[in-house]
Amino acid sequence: MENKLKPAIIGGIFIGVLSVIPFVNWANICCCLWAILGGLLATNLYVKASPAAASPGDGAIVGGMAGVIGALISLVVGIPVAILTSAFISGILISFVEGFDPRQAEMMRAQMLASQTVAGAIVNGLISAVGLLVFSILGGLVGIPIFEKRKREVFTPPPPQNFG
């Protein structure tokens, strides 16, 4: 487990930091991109450091550990950042939409006001944290066939004996 911790911490920091930076975090709209890449990063680092061939289970564990770390960073840092920047970002988005359809911008303004509360930020943060965890596990699973080129030793049991 110890050899999984360092790659998981690095992958988790990658996930967490990029998921809380305003505007950069929008890449998570694309299937939690930072979570998948963080899971891939953690798996790659684990495979490079592992003396034996890694299994898909190892990738899922390392990716999941990175996801937990990234989700914690996202919750602890992301919720305050979201509360502080939500009015500014909402203003930018609404002014952009107003250029196309003023009625749509007004509907968008009403929806964003509801999510600019502390409770709204916490709910969004929890939903985001679950997404980061799930997609980092997926990144860890996908990383094993990409990065692990060594053959695993497969133990084949002996054939059954006939007693009769």
Secondary structure, 3 states (H helix, E strand, C coil): CHHHHHHHHHHHHHHHHHHHCCCHHHHHHCCCHHHHHHHHHHHHHHHHHCCCCCCHHHHHHHHHHHHHHHHHHHHHHHHHHHHHHHHHHHHHHHHHHHCCCHHHHHHHHHHHHHHCCHHHHHHHHHHHHHHHHHHHHHHHHHHHHHHCCCCCCCCCCCCCCCCC
